[in-house]
Amino acid sequence: MALTQIRQDTSGRAYYLRKRSEGKGHKEAMRCLKRRLSDVVYRQLRHDANNRPEQAREDTRGRLYRPARPAQTPQLTLRTSHFPDLPTATIQPNTHRALDTERRRLNGIR
């Protein structure tokens, strides 16, 4: 988008040239122009989202379209491995009991 704005006589080109005349290099001026364009796009997306009708409407094939219900917020669980002291309620019982029994059998220990 930024390159197209610079190539043609647009307000984006005027902005780019103004940034260059302020002493910014090409990359810095491009970064400023890209940021300006992304702000414009974001503002338009927000405007469209706030002004869309909530009623049912038809899609391009004439089928009834209703916005999906918002998904339920998933319950986030913390991984206990991030904490130095594990809570006792989350410690799992020893699941290696079968391996210990097999090891003892192979070593002749009862």
N, C-alpha and C positions, 0 to 999 in steps of 0.2 A: 504494500500500500504506500509506504513511504517513498519508494523509488518512483512509483507512478506519479505521486504528488509532485516530486521534484522535476520530473521530465516535462510536465505540462505546466501551463501558466495557471496555477491555483493558489489558494490561500496557504496551502502547505508549502509551496515553493517560496512564497514571501516569508513565511515563518523560518524556513531553513536558511534563507539568505540573511535574514535579520540576525539569526544565531551566529552565522559565519562572520558577519560584520562586528559582532560583539567580541570576536577573538576566539571563538570555539573552533576546534578542528572539524573535519568532515565527520569523523565517527561520533564526536560529542553532539554535533548538530543533528545527525541522524537519530541518535538516541533520544534527544529532546523531541524531535518530530514524531518518532514512534510512540513515545509516551503520550504526546498530545493526541495522536490518533487513537490509541487504546482508550484514553479517557473519554473521547467522543463516542466510541463504540459501546463502552460500558454504560455511559449515561443513557444511550438510546435503548440498550437492553433493559435497564432499570425502568425507563419510561414505559416501554412496551409491556413489561411484566405488571406494572402498577395499573395500566389502563386497559388490560384485556378484559373482555366480558366473561363473567363466571358462568354464564348460562351455556347449555349444550349447543353445539354448533356442528355443522356437517364438514367432513373432510373433503378432499378433492373428488372422491368417487361417490359422494352423496350419502355416505354412511354417517350415522350419528356419532359424534365424538364428544366424549366427556373427559375433562381432566382427571387424571388418576388421583386417588386419595393419597394424601401424604403418608409415606411409610412411617411405621412406628420407629421411634428412636431405638436403636439396638442398645441393649444393656452392655456397657463396657465393663470388662473385668480386668483387673490388674494382674499381671503375671507376678507370682510371688517370688520368682527368681531375681527380681530387681531389688528385693529388700534383704538386708543382711540377717535379720532375725525373723525367721518364718513363723507366722502364727500357727499355733498347735492345731487349729481346726482345719487347716489346709494341707497338713502333712499326710501323705498317702501311706497306707500300711505297706509293709514289705511285700512286694510282688515277686521277689526273687526266691521265694521259699522252694519252689519246684527245682530251680537251678541248684540251690544249696543241697537238696536231697539227692539230686543226680550226681553232684560232685562227691558227696560222701560215699555213695554207692560205688562209684568208680575207684575211690581211694580205699575202699574196704573199711570205712568207718561207719559205725551204726549209731 
